Amino acid sequence: MPKTILNVKFKLPLLVVCLFSPLLLAECVKISSPNPAVVLQSLFLPIFQPPNWLFIFIWVILYLVMGFSLYMILITNKLNDHSKNVAVAYFFSQLALSYLWFIVFFAFQYRGLSVLIIAFLLALVIAVWKRLRAISAFTSRLWLLYIIWLSFAAILNYSIWIINL
């Protein structure tokens, strides 16, 4: 019995750190870049461009999904050490690319390069999803939300790039 209590005490702080780290890092990236709403106002946008509040809402949910997924990767016993390390590496690589995309698109305003970055990001997100399928059906389904949204974002990014050439 004490072992279970000890594991819960250990895992709860890990869950909290995993859940909120992607959000906090994203906020740091956002603060250090131009206001996305201001940048978007200076561009021609496709008719399927969602409102800004929807972006914020969806990304908060997706960052929480990312954090929960990281937690599941870290605590799983369904992956061997090598597979777990690969999953963690893919996870942090996609997270870094996500932040890089934001900087390239909004701060540097390199639309073409941001299309390339989002394509690589989507490939990494799919690689993480494949690892998550071995861990938890629930978590891998949550991750599918990220894949769907990112696919839409890639189409949107490409459209904005083409419209504004």
N, C-alpha and C positions, 0 to 999 in steps of 0.2 A: 504493500500500500504506500509506504513513504516514497518508493521509487516513482510511482505514478504522479504523486503530488510534486516531486522534484522535477519530473519531466514537464509537467504543465507549467510550473513556475519558470522553467528555462525556455519553453517554447512560446509562451505568451509575449515576453519581451521581443523575441525574434520575430513573431508575427507582426507586432506593432512597428518594428523597425522596417521590416520588409514591405508592409503596406504603405507606409508614409514616405519612405526614402525616395521612390520615383517622383512623387508629388512635390516634395521639397526641392529636389534637384531641378525639376521642370520649372518651378517657380523662380529659382535662381537664374536659370537660362532666360526665362521670360523677362525678368527684371533687367537683365543686362542687354536686352535687345530692344529695338524700337517697338512701339505699340502696334500689334498686328492689325487692329482696326484702322489705324491711320495709314499703314502701308496698303491695306486692301482698298481703301478709299481712293488711292492714287492709281489703281489698276482697272482695266476693263475685266469684268468678271462674267463667267458663264451663267446662263439662266438657272442652272441647278446649284448655284452657290448657296449653301445653308447660311442662316443668320449666325452672327458671332456668338450669341448666347448658347446656341446648340453646340458649337465647337467646344466651348468651355465645359459644358455639361458632359459631353461625350468623352473628352479627354480626361476629366476627373475620374469618371468611371473606368476608363481604360487604364489609367495609371494605378488605380486600386486593383484591377484585375492583374496587371503586371506584378504588383507587389505580392498579391496572394499566390500567384504562380511561382514567383521566386521562393516564397516560403515553402510551397509544396515540393519544389525541386530540392531544397536544402534538407527537408526532414524525411524525404522518402527513403525507404529501404528497398524499393523496387528496381533501382538502378545500381549497377556496380560503380565503384569509385571513378573509373575512367568515363563512363557514360554520364555520371553526375557532373564531373568536371567539364565535359563538353557542353552539357546543357547550361551550366552556369556561364561558361564562356560565351555561348551563343546569346544567352539572355542579356549579359552586360554589353555585348557588342551591338545588339539591336537597340538597347536603351541609349547607348552613346550615339548611334546613328540617328536615332529619333531626335535627340537634342541637337546634333549637328545639322540635321535637316532644317530645324527651326531657325538656327542661326544663318544658314546659307540662304534660306528663302526670305526671311524677314530682315535680318541685319545687313547682309551683303547683297541681297536681292538678285542673286544668280539663279534665275528660274530654270534654265537648262540643266545646270549642275544639280539643282534640287530634284529634278526628275530622275536623274541617275541615282542619286542617294536614296530616294524613296523606293526605287526598284531593288537596290541591294538590301534596303531595310525590309522590304516585303519578303525577300528570299530568306533572310535571317529569322524573321517572325515565323515563317512556315517551318524552318528548321527547329525552332523552339517548340512549336506546336507538335511536331512529330515526337519530340522527347516527352512532352506532357501527356501524350496519348498513352504512353507506357506507365505513367504515374497515376493519373486520375481522369476518368471519363468526364467528370464534372468540370475539372479545371481545363481540360482540353476544349470543352464546349465553350467555356467562357473566353478562352483564347481565340476561338473562331470569330467572336465579335470584333476583336482587334484586327484579324485578317480581313474581314469584310469591310470595316471602316477604312483600313489602310488602302485597300483596293480602290475604294471610292475616292479617297484622298489622292491617290496616284493619278487617277483619271482627272480629277479636279486640278491638280498641280500641272499636269500636261496641258490641259485646256487653257489654264491661265497663261502658261508659257507661250503657247501658240497664238492666242488672242492678242498678247502684248508684244509680239515681235516687232 
